Amino acid sequence: MTDQEEPPTKRVKTGHVRQYYDIQRRSERTSRKFRTKAQVYDVTLHRFDESYEFTSQLFNDMVDQLYDKCHVRSNDQVRFSIQHPELDFGIHIPFDQALNIRGETLLEEIEKVAQSNQAFRIHDGDTQLEITHIEMPQGSGWTPFKATDVSLCQLKV
């Protein structure tokens, strides 16, 4: 292998990754005023002792499965909140369009906190995620009124 060649990466099968987390729907609310529906999911990460590549693949698979499971469209809004007993404050990823949030987005925020908090371990089985998905209404706005032909509406006296 030359210096330019990348070492082969170990790919973990999807079925193997999915045994390390559970996704459960907690609640669903509908707003008639805004014509939207909000769904809240709880994700529990189980204990695992794997490499960073595995963790990255786990989060990517978790986000992909969530998007498939609750039929998230690209313009829907999604928010993630990560809780752990060793954190004084949770890690929050604010609402953003679904197409902008991937597994790497979550890992980047977790890495920022993990650098300053040595007791925080994502792999220990105590990590909980709350995911809020808001379906954005589809529509193209209002339809203008069609002009009527006034000559057809003349009254005969």
TAURPE-V284450 format. One line per field, one symbol per residue. ss: DSSP state (H for helix, E for strand, C for the rest). psi: psi as a letter, one per 40 degrees, with the letter a starting at -180 (. if undefined). burial: 1 if it has 9 or more other C-alpha atoms within 8 Angstrom, else 0. A space follows every 10 residues. Layout:
# TAURPE-V284450
ss->???
psi->???
burial->???
This chain:
# TAURPE-V284450
ss->CCCCCCCCCC CCCHHHHHCC EEEEEEEEEE ECCCCEEEEE EEEEECCCCC CHHHHHHHHH HHHHHHHHHC CCCCCCEEEE EEECCCCCCC EEEEEEEHHH CCHHHHHHHH HHHHHHCCCC CHHHCCCEEE EEEEECCCCC CCCCCCCCCH HHHCCCC
psi->hiddhiihih hhiddddeee ihhhhdihih hddefihhhh ihhhhihigi iddddddddd ddddddddde fhideihhih hhiidehdii hhhihiidee hidddddddd dddddegdeh hdeeeehhih hhhhhiiiie aihiihhihd defhhh.
burial->0000000000 0000001101 1110000000 0000111111 1111111000 0001111111 1110011000 0100011111 1111001001 1010011100 1111011011 0011000001 0011111111 1111110000 0000000000 0000000
